[in-house]
Amino acid sequence: MGAPIIESLRKHTKAYLDCHLMVTNPLDYVEPLGKAGASGFTFHIETSKDNWKELILNIKSHGMKPGVAIKPGTSVEEVYPLVESENPVEMVLVMTVEPGFGGQKFMPEMMDKVRTLRKKYPSLDIEVDGGLGPSTIDAAASAGANCIVAGSSVFGAPEPDQVISLLRHSVEKSQ
C-alpha cells in the first residue's frame, strides 16, 4: 500500500483516508501521500525522536492531519511533547498489538495508556489499533478511545456492516 492506492481511492471517495506508516524514515512519504490525497499521516515516535517537529510541520504543510503512534513497549509519556508542542500532533494512536501482523490478540493492558491520555488531553483524538472487535471494543471505548482501527474483525466477518455498526455504537455511547 502507498501513494498509488491512496490516489486511486481518492478518485472515488471523500472519506477520511488515514495513513499509518510503520517505516524508518516517514519524511520520505509525506509529499507523495499528501499529493495522493491522504487525510491523515501517522508516524511512529520510535523512528522519529530526532525529527518529529520537522515531520509534523511537513505533514501539515501537505494538508494532512498529523498523528503519532506508540508501540506497546513505549511509554505514553514519550508523546506528551508532541501533543503539547507549538505545532502539535492532532491524534495519538496507541497500538494494542505489536505492529506488523494482522489477527493478533488485543492487549488490554494498553488501555492504561488510553486512560492516561484521555485524562490529560480531554479533546485529543485517541486511536487504538490491534485486536479490536466486538469482544474488545467496549474496553477501548470506555478507556477513552474515539478512533478505532479494525481489520480482521471486519474483513473476516460474515456481516461486516454489523460489526462496523457495533464498533461505532460502542464508541458513540462512551463519549
Disulfide bonds with the S-S distance in Angstrom:
none
